[in-house]
Amino acid sequence: MKITYICHATLLIEVSGIKILTDPWILGPAYCEQWYIFPPPCDNYLELIKDIDYVVYSHGHEDHLQIETLKIINKSAHIFFPYTWFEGAKDLFNSLGFTKITEAVNEKTYHLSKDIKITYLANNLDNIMVIEGNGKVLVDVNDALHSAPKNVIHYFIQKINKKWKNPDYLFSGYAGASYFPNTIKCEWKNDMETGKVREQFFMDNFCRIVKGINAKYSVPFAADFVLLDDDQRWINEVKFPRDKIKSYFENNFGKENSSGITLMYPGDSHESGSVNIISNYHKDLESKNINTLVDAVYSKEIIAKRNTPAISEETFSKLFEKLKKH
């Protein structure tokens, strides 16, 4: 099993000649041009995602299911998505040219080939995906657990341990996404301090997941995005630094299980027990301010945001009524 980190929550998993792509968001921004991928996808992503056999989705948020990215994926790919989604998902995939679509039922194991299978574990609209191939087990937690209460995390750890004890790989989210308390302004709230505490909450949960699942290799991911608007760029600096995760784990959760914590950035890959490190962001994010790096990647987009014209009162009123009706 070879795993290549493309960006954000997008992994390319290759087993016995079969190529599986998880939660692909590679092109353009998400959420009405608010989120931008950072670090950006590896330069050779088009070559890497050529002739994909399976696209597997954990949930339907736009930083996981992104239409512009789906447009560049070969239409012969077989799509898997969890049954917990709302009606209309198949119609969406069909409209984009995909014909092989499976709506995966919770806790049912699906065979993608003789040697490869996938199982979904639903936590509300989020899903854990367990991919097995050639004797290797990868647990893709993505966004499904690190914002959950302790008892929910414990419940799913027990469920995973019962069926897949000590898996080979764990990929889990470790940072925040939603707007409160980051972008909602209150006179009595210190935004920076509140944001840091919130990120520590997510980090503690990531550590609980790592300790409980006890995989050989545990990789923090699904937080490769930044905000570009001037009044929100401070949020980019609040995220828990990945290079500090291992020491934080050892100081607060013990040294046991810490050796497998592995950092991967776009372009890095893992195969046969070794990591192929090629991304410059291992050094850049340790030595440079994140917003300085963001400026270099998204200079044109930042200028465009600073020169966005205001809409008229009439246009605003129409938009307001449309949103209210929706």
N, C-alpha and C positions, 0 to 999 in steps of 0.2 A: 504494500500500500504506500503510494507516494502522495503527499499532501502539499499543495502549493498555495500559499497565502496570496490571493489576488488583491484584496483590499476589504476594509470594513468587515462584513460578515460573509464575504464571498470566498469560498475555498474551492480549489480544483482537486478532486480526489480521484486518483487513477489506480485501478485494480484490474489485473489480468486483461489489460487493453481496453477496459471500460472507463469512460470519463464522466464523472459526476460533478455537477456544479451546484453549490449551495447558495441560496438567497442572493442572486446576482444583482448588485447595484454597482455599475462600473462607469456609466456615462451620465454626465450632467448632474445638476442639483436635485434635491428632494424637498418636499413640503413647501411648494410655492417659492422655490428659489431661496430657501433659507438655509438648508444644510448642504455643505459641500464636502466631498470625499477628501480626507486628509489623514495620513499621508496618501497621495494620489495612487491610483493603480500602477502596477509595474508596467514598464514601457512595452513589453512584449505580450500584453494581455490578449490582443487579437489573435496571435498565434496560439496562445495557450488554450483559449476557449473555442478554437476551431473544431468542428465536428464533435460537439458534445452529445453524449448518449442520453444522459438524464439531467434534468433540472429539478432540484428538490427544494421545496419551500417550507420554512418553519412557521411563518405567519405572514399576514398581508400588509404590514406597514410599508410605506413607500421606500424606506431605506433598505428593505429586503426584497420587495417586489416592485421593480421599477421598469416602467413601460419602455423607455428609450433603450435600456439595456436588452430587454427581451427582443426588440426589433433586430438586433444584430446577431442573435443566436440562431443557429440552423433550425429550421422548422421541423426537421426529422426527430428532434430531441423529444424524449418522453417526459412529461411534466408530472410531478407528484406534489399534491398540496393537501393539507389536513382538512378533514370533514367539518371542523369547527367554524369554517368560514361561512360568510353569508352567501345567499343564492346569487348566481350570476358569474361566479369565478370561471366556470367552464366556457361560458359565452365570451368572456374577456379573452381567454387563451385562444379560443377558436377564431376570434376576430383578428388576432395577430398572426394566424396561419398555422397554429399548432393543432394537431389532430389526435395525438396520443396523450391522453390525460387520465390520471388516476386520482380520485378523491380518496385519500388514505384514511381508513378507520382507526380510531384510537386503539393502541396496544395490539394491533394486528401486524404480523410480520409479512412483508412482501419480498418475494425473490426477484431481484433485478436480472440475475443470471444464475448459473449453477453455483457460483462461488460467492455471490454478493446478495445481501439482503438489507432491508431498511425497516425500522420500527418507529412509529410515532408515539410519543407520550404527551398527552394534552394537559396543559395547565391553563384553563380558560382559552383565550384565543392564541396564546403562545404555545409552542410545541418543542419538546426535546426530540431530536432525531438521532437514532442510534444506527450507525452504518457498519455492517460487518462484511469483511472480505478477506479471503485467504488466511483465515485464522486471526486477523487483527480486528479490533473493535474501536470505533471512534464514536464518542458521545458528544454531539453538538448541542449544547445547552442554549446557545445564543442569548436571547433576551428572556428566556422562560423562567429563570429562578433568581437572578441576582437582585431583583427588586421585591421578592416575595418575603412574607413573614418567615421566621425561623422554623415554625412547625411545618410549613409547606415545603421548605427546603429539605427538612429532615425526612418528610414523607417520600419525596421523590428520590432522595439518596438511598433510602431503604429499598425502594422499588428497583432502582438501577442495580444496586449491589446484589439483590436477590437473583437477578438474571444475568448480569454482566459484571462479575466481581473483578476489580482491578483491571479496568480496560486499558488499552494501549494509549489512547489519546482522549483528552478532554479539551474542548474549546468552549469557553464561557465568556459572556459579557461581564464587564467589570466597572462600567461607568454609567452616568446618567444620560437621560435623553429628554424627558418632558420639561415643560416650561416652568412650572412652579417647583422650587422657589427661585429659579434662575432669572426669569425675565419678567415676572410679575412684581411691580414696584409697590412697596408699602413704606410709609414714612418711618415706621418703627423698626424696619428690617435692615440689617447689614448684609447686603447682597453677597459680598465676597465670603464672609464668614459662614453664612448659611449654605452657600454653594459648596464650600470645603467640607462642612460637616456631612452634607448630603452625599458627596463623593466618597467620604470615609464609610458611610453606611453601605454603599454598594461594594466597596473594597472588602469590608468585613464579610459580606455575603459571598463574594467571590472566594475568599479564603475558606469559608465554611464548605463551599461546594468542592473545592480542591481537596480539602482534608477528608471530606466524607467519601468522595468517589475514588480517591487514591489511584489516579491513573499514572501510568509510567511518565507521561508527558502532559502537562497542563498548560494551556496557552490562553492568555487573555486576549480577547478580540471583540469585534462588533461595536467598536467605539471610534472608528476611523472617520470622524467628521468634524467640521468646524463651522462656526457662524462668521459671516463677513460684515454684517452691519456694525457700524461704529459703536452703537450703544449695547451691542451684545458680544463683542470680541473678547471682553474680559472673561467670558465663560470658557473660552479656549484654554485659559491659563489655570482654571480651577481643577481640571481633570487630574486624577491621581497619576503621577508619572509612572510609566510602565517599568522603567529601570529601578524603581524603588519598591516594586511589589514583593520581590523575593525577600528582601530584608524586613519589610513590614510583616510578612507572613511569619518569619522566624521569630521576630520580637513579640508577636501577639498570639500566634497559634502553634509555636514550637517548630523545631528544625525538622521533625519527622514530616515527610511528604513534600518538603520544600525543594528538594534536589531536582524534582521533575518540572518545576516551573520554568517555562521556556518562552522567550520573547521572539515573536515573528512579526515582520513587517512586509509590505507588498514586494513580492518577488522571491522571498525566502521559501524554502521547501524542506520537508522532513521525510526521510526515507531510510529504512533499515537501521533505525536507532541513531541516526546522525542528522544534524540540521545544516543545511547549506545556506549560509548567511551571505546575501549579496546586497541587501538594502543599505543605503547610506544613512538611513534614518536612525539606525542604532546609535551612531555617533552624533548625528545632527541634533536629535531631540535631547541628548544629554548635555550638549555644549551650547546650544543656541536657544533663544526664546522662541516659543512656538509661533507667535504672531509674526516674528521676523521671517520665519520659514513660510508661513501662510502668505505673506506679502509677495514673496518671490513666485509662488505658484499661481496665485489668483490676483495678480496686480490689475489686470483688465477688468475682472469682475468687481473688484473693490471700487475702482474708479466709476464704473457704470452705476453701482449702488449709490454712490455719493452724488450722482447726477440724475437720479430718477425723478422725473417730473411729477408734481402732485396732480391728482385727478380732480375734476370739477365737482362742485356740489351736486349737480344733476347726476353725474356718473356714480358718485358715491351713494346717492339715495337709491338708485336702481340696484346697485350691488348689495346694499344693505337689505333691501326688500327680497332680493333673490336668496341671500343667505338665510334670512329669517324664515322664508317659505321652505327652504331645503331642510 
